Amino acid sequence: MSVSDWGEFQRQPFLAAGQIFFKAFIQVLKAIWPLVLITVVRADSEQSIPVDFWFILIPIFIFIKALVDYFFFKFRITDEEVQVKSGIFSRKQITLPLHTIQTVHINQSWIQKIFNLSELAFDTPGSGKAEVTIQLDKAQAALVMTFVIQKSKVVESVENKDKMISELSFKDLLKLGITSNHFETMLILIGLFLSFLNNIKDIIQDDNENLLEDSTNKILESGILFIAIGILAIFILSVFVSLLRTALSYINFQISKTVKGFKISKGLFNSSEKLIPFKKVQFLSWKTNWLRKTIDMYLFEFHTIGGKEVQNNLRIKVPVTSELILQQLIKSYFPDIPEKFDSNLRVHSSYMYRNILFFGIIPSLALSIPLFMFAHEKATLLLFIPFYVTLYFWLYSRKYLFSWTSNLIQINTGVFGNRTIVLKWEKIQSVKISQSLYQQHKFLADLIINTAVGPIKVPYIPLKAARELQNFALYKVENSEEGWQ
């Protein structure tokens, strides 16, 4: 089947109904799982009529909606446009001229793999989200993607051949998983566990409502060794979950350079293929920690223009396994970044002192009175707050460096890791100077750099330097032929 066969309005493949019904089934589970849990826990008690009523009404409503979504969704693809009609009572028609389409994404969840389907998502410059998504056979989706990309813009007189930049081996996945943020995973696991306990507590019988409190007290009375073993077990579980998350997120990861941008594909159960156009990239960033730095591993990110949904759709942290690959990605945005900059600014020392005061010392003093009155033995925990806050802002102030040339801005920042931001002056939309009363007294200011992706804040720099940078930014934007779009 060729693209010309889709010139007339038609429905998605019949198997797409299976995917729609599966989504409806998931919606049903999300809607009624509390009712199911209550029913199981209170199996011996009398069932109220409203619970039974919702058990019947919710699935019927969602499955009817799934039928409507399938039968009243039609599309066609011509040499000039992609057109979609949907809805039954409130009819909706969307027309996307092919020349306005900037990117086409192919996503495939594990359930779509069962039905051999792929989801096409089209992105245009003025949309804050993917305006049109169509489910097609996997081969047909690839054919449409190629057709639309070729038609959307005039292909440059360059060899239209993808250049492979990087792909991840099993060893790379293992390195990435081992060096990931296990503390973040641990907090997620603890949050999920506490949320589960809170949900159970709300539905268990009244005579068991002290069960959780009694269990907690017994654990605390079991001794330091038992608690240490528990913490170690949670950490080991966090490492395992981090490895699993990494494997599922980046398995089969490949990034290649095309005429129009970077093509990224990844995933096993939920696979995706995305194209990030060069013109959509506003600025770059990459980060690493001390462990990843020793093995030349980074997480690289393209910050792209568009609404939140488009930005989230294109927001892929690219694992970089060598300095050479990192430089290839950077040079696609700016060909020659100097190793050292002649113009540099650091955060003023008062930034650290004031944050230690407001976020460390004052909260500790405010909490000291009730703790000394009601929990005197736990008052020593207050020492941790100013210590952590001092360490945090000392590291931030020490690492922060704002550097620039006549064409480029580079910001080095981070606390327990390192993050670098690279931005061209031409990508700036506006620059604002912000001052508190204290900053006015010290002749300091915050420089707010607004881009099409979002603001970048440069805190506590000399007011004179902030004004000079603001004027220079406005000059570069006004005289730029590239612009931020």
C-alpha positions as CSV (number, residue, x, y, z in Angstrom):
1,M,0.0,0.0,0.0
2,S,1.3,3.4,-0.9
3,V,0.6,6.8,0.5
4,S,-1.7,7.6,-2.5
5,D,-4.1,5.0,-1.2
6,W,-5.0,7.2,1.8
7,G,-6.4,10.1,-0.3
8,E,-10.0,9.3,0.8
9,F,-11.2,9.5,4.3
10,Q,-11.0,6.2,6.1
11,R,-10.8,4.7,9.6
12,Q,-7.7,3.5,11.3
13,P,-6.9,-0.3,11.0
14,F,-9.5,-2.5,12.7
15,L,-6.8,-3.7,15.1
16,A,-6.5,-0.1,16.4
17,A,-9.9,-0.8,18.1
18,G,-8.0,-3.3,20.3
19,Q,-5.6,-0.6,21.4
20,I,-8.4,1.9,22.1
21,F,-10.3,-0.7,24.1
22,F,-7.1,-1.5,26.1
23,K,-6.8,2.2,26.9
24,A,-10.4,2.1,28.0
25,F,-9.8,-0.9,30.2
26,I,-6.9,0.9,31.9
27,Q,-9.1,3.9,32.5
28,V,-11.7,1.5,34.0
29,L,-9.0,0.1,36.4
30,K,-7.9,3.6,37.4
31,A,-11.4,4.6,38.1
32,I,-12.7,1.6,40.0
33,W,-9.6,0.1,41.8
34,P,-10.5,1.8,45.1
35,L,-13.9,0.2,44.9
36,V,-12.3,-3.2,44.2
37,L,-10.0,-2.8,47.2
38,I,-12.9,-1.8,49.4
39,T,-14.9,-4.8,48.2
40,V,-12.1,-7.2,48.9
41,V,-11.3,-5.9,52.4
42,R,-15.0,-5.7,53.4
43,A,-16.0,-8.9,51.7
44,D,-18.0,-10.0,54.8
45,S,-19.9,-6.8,55.2
46,E,-23.0,-5.7,53.4
47,Q,-22.3,-4.2,49.9
48,S,-24.0,-0.9,49.4
49,I,-26.0,-0.2,46.3
50,P,-23.9,2.8,45.1
51,V,-20.7,0.6,44.9
52,D,-22.5,-2.0,42.7
53,F,-24.0,0.8,40.6
54,W,-20.6,2.4,39.9
55,F,-19.1,-1.0,39.1
56,I,-21.6,-1.2,36.2
57,L,-21.9,2.4,35.1
58,I,-18.2,3.3,34.8
59,P,-17.1,0.5,32.5
60,I,-20.2,1.0,30.3
61,F,-19.5,4.7,29.9
62,I,-15.8,4.3,29.1
63,F,-16.3,1.4,26.6
64,I,-19.0,3.4,24.8
65,K,-16.6,6.3,24.6
66,A,-13.9,3.9,23.1
67,L,-16.4,2.8,20.4
68,V,-17.2,6.4,19.5
69,D,-13.5,7.3,19.4
70,Y,-12.8,4.5,16.9
71,F,-15.9,4.6,14.6
72,F,-16.0,8.4,14.3
73,F,-12.3,9.0,13.8
74,K,-11.4,9.3,10.1
75,F,-8.3,10.6,8.4
76,R,-6.7,11.1,5.0
77,I,-3.2,11.9,3.7
78,T,-2.7,13.7,0.4
79,D,0.3,15.3,-1.3
80,E,-0.6,18.6,0.3
81,E,-2.1,17.9,3.8
82,V,-3.0,15.6,6.6
83,Q,-6.7,15.9,7.6
84,V,-8.6,14.3,10.5
85,K,-12.3,14.3,11.4
86,S,-13.5,13.2,14.8
87,G,-16.5,13.4,17.2
88,I,-20.2,12.5,16.9
89,F,-22.2,15.4,18.4
90,S,-19.4,17.9,18.5
91,R,-17.6,17.5,15.1
92,K,-14.0,18.4,14.9
93,Q,-11.8,18.7,11.8
94,I,-8.1,19.4,11.8
95,T,-6.1,20.1,8.6
96,L,-2.3,20.2,8.7
97,P,-0.6,21.4,5.5
98,L,2.4,19.2,4.9
99,H,4.8,22.2,4.5
100,T,4.0,23.3,8.1
101,I,4.8,20.0,9.7
102,Q,8.2,20.1,11.4
103,T,8.5,16.7,13.1
104,V,6.8,13.3,12.9
105,H,7.1,10.9,15.8
106,I,6.5,7.2,15.9
107,N,5.6,5.7,19.2
108,Q,4.8,2.0,19.9
109,S,3.7,0.7,23.3
110,W,3.9,-3.0,24.2
111,I,0.2,-3.5,23.5
112,Q,0.6,-1.8,20.1
113,K,3.4,-4.3,19.4
114,I,0.9,-7.1,20.0
115,F,-1.4,-5.6,17.3
116,N,1.6,-4.6,15.1
117,L,0.6,-1.0,15.3
118,S,2.5,2.3,15.6
119,E,1.2,5.7,16.6
120,L,2.1,8.7,14.4
121,A,2.2,12.1,16.0
122,F,2.6,15.3,13.9
123,D,4.0,18.5,15.3
124,T,3.6,22.0,13.8
125,P,5.3,25.3,14.8
126,G,2.2,27.0,16.3
127,S,0.9,24.0,18.3
128,G,1.6,23.5,22.0
129,K,0.9,19.8,21.5
130,A,0.7,17.1,18.9
131,E,-2.4,18.1,17.1
132,V,-3.0,14.9,15.2
133,T,-2.1,11.3,16.2
134,I,-3.0,8.3,13.9
135,Q,-2.6,4.6,14.5
136,L,-1.3,2.6,11.5
137,D,0.3,-0.7,10.7
138,K,4.0,-0.5,11.7
139,A,5.3,-0.6,8.0
140,Q,2.6,1.9,6.9
141,A,3.6,4.3,9.8
142,A,7.2,4.3,8.7
143,L,6.2,4.9,5.0
144,V,4.0,7.9,6.1
145,M,6.7,9.3,8.3
146,T,9.2,9.3,5.3
147,F,6.6,10.7,3.0
148,V,5.6,13.6,5.3
149,I,9.2,14.5,6.1
150,Q,10.1,14.7,2.5
151,K,7.1,16.8,1.6
152,S,7.2,19.1,4.6
153,K,10.2,21.1,3.5
154,V,12.5,21.3,0.6
155,V,15.3,18.9,1.1
156,E,18.7,20.5,1.2
157,S,21.3,19.7,-1.4
158,V,23.1,17.3,1.0
159,E,23.4,13.6,0.9
160,N,20.2,12.4,2.5
161,K,21.7,9.7,4.6
162,D,21.5,9.1,8.3
163,K,24.8,9.2,10.1
164,M,24.9,7.0,13.2
165,I,26.3,8.8,16.2
166,S,25.8,6.4,19.1
167,E,24.0,3.3,20.3
168,L,24.1,1.7,23.7
169,S,25.6,-1.7,24.4
170,F,24.6,-3.9,27.3
171,K,27.8,-2.7,29.1
172,D,26.8,0.9,28.5
173,L,23.3,0.2,30.0
174,L,24.9,-1.4,33.0
175,K,27.2,1.6,33.6
176,L,24.3,4.0,33.2
177,G,22.2,2.1,35.7
178,I,24.9,1.7,38.3
179,T,25.8,5.4,38.2
180,S,22.2,6.7,38.2
181,N,20.6,8.6,41.1
182,H,19.8,5.8,43.5
183,F,18.8,8.3,46.2
184,E,16.0,9.6,43.9
185,T,14.8,6.0,43.3
186,M,14.8,5.4,47.0
187,L,12.6,8.4,47.7
188,I,10.2,7.3,45.0
189,L,10.0,3.8,46.6
190,I,9.5,5.2,50.0
191,G,6.8,7.6,48.7
192,L,4.9,4.8,47.0
193,F,5.1,2.6,50.1
194,L,3.8,5.4,52.3
195,S,1.0,6.2,49.8
196,F,0.0,2.5,49.8
197,L,0.0,2.4,53.6
198,N,-2.2,5.5,53.7
199,N,-4.7,4.0,51.2
200,I,-4.8,0.8,53.2
201,K,-5.3,2.7,56.5
202,D,-8.3,4.5,55.0
203,I,-10.2,1.3,54.2
204,I,-9.3,-1.2,56.9
205,Q,-11.7,-2.0,59.7
206,D,-11.9,0.2,62.7
207,D,-10.6,-2.5,65.0
208,N,-7.4,-2.7,63.0
209,E,-6.7,1.0,62.7
210,N,-3.9,0.8,65.3
211,L,-2.1,-2.0,63.4
212,L,0.2,0.3,61.5
213,E,1.2,2.3,64.6
214,D,1.9,-0.9,66.6
215,S,4.0,-2.3,63.8
216,T,6.0,0.9,63.5
217,N,6.7,0.9,67.3
218,K,7.9,-2.7,67.2
219,I,10.3,-1.9,64.3
220,L,11.7,1.0,66.2
221,E,12.2,-1.2,69.3
222,S,14.0,-3.9,67.4
223,G,17.3,-2.2,67.6
224,I,19.8,-0.3,65.4
225,L,21.0,-3.5,63.7
226,F,17.5,-4.4,62.4
227,I,17.0,-0.8,61.2
228,A,20.4,-0.8,59.5
229,I,19.6,-4.1,57.7
230,G,16.3,-2.6,56.6
231,I,18.0,0.5,55.2
232,L,20.5,-1.7,53.4
233,A,17.7,-3.8,51.9
234,I,15.9,-0.6,50.7
235,F,19.2,0.6,49.1
236,I,19.8,-2.7,47.3
237,L,16.2,-2.6,46.0
238,S,16.7,1.0,44.9
239,V,19.8,0.0,42.9
240,F,17.9,-2.9,41.3
241,V,15.0,-0.7,40.4
242,S,17.4,1.9,39.0
243,L,19.0,-0.7,36.8
244,L,15.6,-1.9,35.6
245,R,14.3,1.6,34.9
246,T,17.5,2.4,32.9
247,A,17.2,-0.8,30.9
248,L,13.6,-0.2,30.1
249,S,14.2,3.5,29.2
250,Y,17.3,3.2,27.1
251,I,17.4,-0.4,25.7
252,N,17.8,-0.4,21.9
253,F,18.8,3.3,22.1
254,Q,20.2,4.8,18.9
255,I,20.8,8.4,17.9
256,S,21.7,9.4,14.3
257,K,22.1,12.7,12.5
258,T,19.9,13.4,9.4
259,V,19.6,16.3,7.1
260,K,16.9,17.9,9.2
261,G,18.0,17.0,12.7
262,F,18.6,14.2,15.1
263,K,16.7,10.9,14.9
264,I,16.4,9.1,18.2
265,S,14.9,5.6,18.7
266,K,14.7,3.6,21.9
267,G,12.6,1.2,23.9
268,L,11.7,-2.5,24.2
269,F,8.1,-2.7,25.4
270,N,7.2,1.0,24.7
271,S,9.4,1.9,21.7
272,S,9.5,5.3,20.1
273,E,11.2,7.1,17.2
274,K,11.5,10.9,17.3
275,L,13.1,13.5,15.0
276,I,14.4,16.7,16.7
277,P,14.9,19.4,14.0
278,F,18.0,21.6,14.4
279,K,15.8,24.7,14.1
280,K,13.7,23.7,17.1
281,V,16.7,23.5,19.4
282,Q,16.9,26.6,21.6
283,F,19.8,25.6,23.9
284,L,21.7,22.5,25.0
285,S,22.6,21.1,28.4
286,W,24.4,18.1,29.7
287,K,25.1,16.9,33.2
288,T,27.2,14.3,35.0
289,N,28.2,13.3,38.5
290,W,31.6,12.5,39.9
291,L,31.3,8.8,39.2
292,R,30.1,9.3,35.6
293,K,32.7,11.9,35.0
294,T,35.4,9.3,35.7
295,I,34.1,7.1,32.8
296,D,33.2,9.9,30.4
297,M,29.5,9.4,30.7
298,Y,26.9,12.3,30.4
299,L,23.2,12.8,30.1
300,F,22.7,15.2,27.2
301,E,19.5,17.1,26.5
302,F,18.1,19.2,23.6
303,H,15.8,22.0,24.9
304,T,13.3,22.6,22.1
305,I,10.7,25.2,21.3
306,G,7.0,24.5,21.6
307,G,4.2,24.1,24.2
308,K,4.7,21.9,27.3
309,E,3.4,18.8,25.6
310,V,5.7,19.2,22.6
311,Q,8.7,19.9,24.9
312,N,7.8,16.8,27.0
313,N,7.4,14.7,23.8
314,L,10.9,15.8,22.5
315,R,12.5,15.8,26.0
316,I,14.9,12.9,25.7
317,K,18.0,12.7,27.9
318,V,20.6,11.3,25.5
319,P,23.1,9.0,27.3
320,V,26.6,10.0,26.0
321,T,29.3,7.4,26.5
322,S,32.4,9.4,25.4
323,E,33.7,12.9,25.1
324,L,33.9,12.5,21.3
325,I,30.2,11.9,21.0
326,L,29.5,14.8,23.3
327,Q,31.4,17.1,21.1
328,Q,29.6,15.9,18.0
329,L,26.2,16.8,19.6
330,I,27.5,20.2,20.7
331,K,28.9,21.1,17.3
332,S,25.5,20.6,15.7
333,Y,24.4,23.6,17.7
334,F,27.6,25.7,17.8
335,P,30.7,24.5,15.9
336,D,33.4,26.1,18.0
337,I,33.0,26.4,21.7
338,P,36.2,27.7,23.4
339,E,37.8,25.7,26.2
340,K,38.3,28.9,28.2
341,F,36.3,32.1,28.2
342,D,37.8,35.6,28.6
343,S,34.6,36.9,30.2
344,N,33.3,35.2,33.3
345,L,31.1,36.0,36.3
346,R,30.6,34.2,39.6
347,V,27.8,34.3,42.1
348,H,28.5,36.9,44.8
349,S,29.3,35.5,48.2
350,S,26.3,37.1,49.8
351,Y,24.1,34.7,47.8
352,M,25.5,31.8,49.9
353,Y,25.3,33.6,53.2
354,R,21.8,34.8,52.8
355,N,20.5,31.4,51.7
356,I,22.2,29.7,54.7
357,L,20.5,32.2,56.9
358,F,17.0,31.9,55.5
359,F,17.0,28.2,54.7
360,G,19.3,26.8,57.4
361,I,19.7,28.9,60.5
362,I,16.3,30.5,60.8
363,P,14.3,27.3,60.3
364,S,16.6,25.5,62.9
365,L,15.9,28.2,65.4
366,A,12.2,28.2,64.7
367,L,12.0,24.4,65.2
368,S,14.3,24.3,68.3
369,I,11.7,25.6,70.7
370,P,9.0,22.9,70.1
371,L,11.6,20.2,69.9
372,F,13.3,21.1,73.2
373,M,9.9,21.3,74.8
374,F,8.3,18.1,73.5
375,A,11.1,15.9,72.1
376,H,14.4,17.0,73.8
377,E,16.2,13.8,72.7
378,K,15.6,14.6,69.0
379,A,16.8,18.2,69.2
380,T,20.2,17.2,67.9
381,L,18.6,16.5,64.5
382,L,18.4,20.3,64.1
383,L,22.2,20.4,63.5
384,F,21.6,18.5,60.2
385,I,19.6,21.3,58.6
386,P,22.2,24.1,58.7
387,F,25.0,21.7,57.9
388,Y,23.2,20.4,54.8
389,V,22.1,23.9,53.6
390,T,25.6,25.2,54.1
391,L,27.1,22.4,52.1
392,Y,24.4,22.7,49.4
393,F,24.9,26.5,48.8
394,W,28.7,26.4,49.2
395,L,28.9,23.8,46.5
396,Y,26.5,25.7,44.3
397,S,28.4,29.0,44.7
398,R,31.7,27.3,44.1
399,K,30.6,25.6,40.9
400,Y,28.5,28.4,39.3
401,L,30.2,30.2,36.5
402,F,28.6,32.4,33.9
403,S,30.8,32.8,30.8
404,W,30.2,34.4,27.4
405,T,31.7,35.4,24.1
406,S,30.2,37.7,21.4
407,N,28.2,34.7,20.1
408,L,27.7,32.3,22.9
409,I,26.7,31.9,26.6
410,Q,27.9,29.0,28.7
411,I,26.7,28.4,32.3
412,N,28.4,25.8,34.6
413,T,26.4,24.9,37.6
414,G,25.4,22.0,39.9
415,V,25.6,20.9,43.5
416,F,26.3,17.2,43.9
417,G,26.9,16.9,40.1
418,N,27.9,19.2,37.3
419,R,25.5,20.7,34.7
420,T,26.5,22.8,31.7
421,I,24.2,25.0,29.6
422,V,25.1,26.4,26.2
423,L,22.9,29.1,24.6
424,K,23.4,31.4,21.6
425,W,22.5,35.0,22.1
426,E,20.2,34.9,19.1
427,K,17.9,32.4,20.9
428,I,17.1,34.9,23.6
429,Q,13.7,36.5,23.6
430,S,14.1,39.0,26.4
431,V,16.4,39.8,29.4
432,K,15.1,41.2,32.7
433,I,16.9,42.5,35.7
434,S,15.4,41.7,39.1
435,Q,16.5,43.2,42.5
436,S,15.5,42.8,46.1
437,L,16.0,45.5,48.7
438,Y,19.1,43.8,49.9
439,Q,20.5,43.5,46.3
440,Q,19.8,47.2,45.8
441,H,21.8,48.0,48.8
442,K,24.7,45.8,47.6
443,F,24.4,46.9,44.0
444,L,23.6,43.3,42.9
445,A,20.9,41.8,40.7
446,D,19.4,38.7,39.3
447,L,19.6,38.5,35.5
448,I,16.6,36.6,34.0
449,I,17.2,35.3,30.5
450,N,13.9,34.4,28.8
451,T,14.0,31.9,26.0
452,A,11.3,30.2,24.0
453,V,11.8,27.1,26.3
454,G,11.8,28.9,29.6
455,P,13.8,31.4,31.8
456,I,17.4,30.9,32.8
457,K,18.3,32.8,36.0
458,V,21.7,34.2,36.8
459,P,21.7,35.1,40.5
460,Y,23.6,37.7,42.5
461,I,25.9,39.3,39.9
462,P,27.0,42.9,40.0
463,L,24.3,45.3,38.8
464,K,26.7,47.0,36.3
465,A,27.5,43.7,34.7
466,A,23.8,42.8,34.5
467,R,23.0,46.0,32.7
468,E,25.8,45.5,30.2
469,L,24.7,42.0,29.5
470,Q,21.1,43.1,29.1
471,N,22.0,45.8,26.6
472,F,24.3,43.4,24.7
473,A,21.6,40.7,24.5
474,L,19.1,43.2,23.1
475,Y,21.6,44.3,20.5
476,K,22.3,40.7,19.4
477,V,18.6,39.9,19.2
478,E,17.8,43.0,17.1
479,N,20.7,42.4,14.7
480,S,20.2,38.6,14.4
481,E,19.1,37.1,11.1
482,E,18.5,33.7,12.8
483,G,16.1,34.6,15.6
484,W,14.8,32.1,18.2
485,Q,12.1,30.4,16.0
